[in-house]
Amino acid sequence: QGRQSLPPSVRAAARGIHDFSNSAAETLPSRADAEEKKAAPVLSLKETESRLIRETLEYTRGNITRAAALLKISRSALYRRIGKLHISR
């Protein structure tokens, strides 16, 4: 009786064998996830900052005061970053 009354998966685990067929499907990334990661370009911090400032300036139609407020930085900090990143207004 003993081991024979146990489910096959439990008996296999007791012998040191484990069926990973179900758990592997749950933990492996899907093909869609892999494709999405390939499609998304990796931007440097400088590129990301530049893009964010450009988009914010476009959104505020060039209003530095409003853009700085949205970015939660001072106007002078925004002017410095615009100069450093060579962003035209």
C-alpha positions in Angstrom: 0.0 0.0 0.0 2.3 2.9 1.2 3.8 4.5 -1.9 1.4 2.8 -4.3 -1.5 4.8 -2.9 0.2 8.1 -3.6 -0.4 10.0 -6.9 2.2 9.3 -9.6 3.6 12.9 -9.4 4.2 12.5 -5.6 5.9 9.1 -6.2 8.1 10.6 -8.9 9.1 13.5 -6.7 10.0 11.0 -3.9 12.4 9.3 -6.4 13.9 12.7 -7.3 12.1 13.1 -10.6 10.0 16.2 -11.3 7.6 16.9 -14.1 8.4 20.5 -15.2 6.0 20.4 -18.2 3.3 22.5 -16.6 5.6 24.9 -14.7 7.8 25.6 -17.7 5.0 27.0 -19.8 4.0 29.3 -17.0 7.5 30.8 -16.4 8.9 31.1 -19.9 8.3 34.4 -21.7 5.8 34.2 -24.5 6.9 34.9 -28.1 4.8 38.1 -28.0 6.8 39.3 -25.0 10.1 38.6 -26.9 8.9 40.4 -30.0 7.8 43.4 -28.0 11.2 43.7 -26.3 12.9 43.5 -29.7 10.6 46.3 -31.1 11.2 48.7 -28.3 14.5 50.7 -28.8 16.7 51.2 -25.8 17.4 54.9 -25.3 20.2 56.4 -23.3 19.4 58.7 -20.4 20.5 61.7 -22.5 18.2 60.6 -25.4 15.3 60.0 -23.0 15.8 63.4 -21.2 16.0 65.2 -24.6 12.8 63.5 -25.9 10.9 64.3 -22.7 11.9 68.0 -22.8 11.1 68.2 -26.5 7.7 66.6 -26.1 6.9 68.8 -23.1 7.9 72.0 -24.9 5.8 70.9 -27.9 2.8 70.2 -25.5 3.2 73.7 -23.9 3.8 75.3 -27.3 7.2 76.5 -26.1 6.1 77.9 -22.8 9.2 77.5 -20.7 7.5 78.3 -17.4 4.7 75.8 -17.9 7.1 73.1 -19.3 9.4 73.5 -16.2 6.4 73.2 -13.9 5.2 70.0 -15.7 8.7 68.6 -15.5 9.0 69.7 -11.8 12.2 71.5 -12.3 13.1 75.2 -12.2 13.0 77.4 -15.3 16.8 78.0 -15.0 17.4 74.2 -14.8 15.2 73.7 -17.9 17.2 76.4 -19.8 20.5 74.7 -18.8 19.2 71.3 -20.0 17.9 72.8 -23.2 21.4 74.3 -23.8 23.3 71.1 -22.8 21.1 68.9 -25.0 21.1 71.4 -27.9 17.4 71.6 -28.1 16.0 74.3 -30.4 12.9 76.1 -29.2 
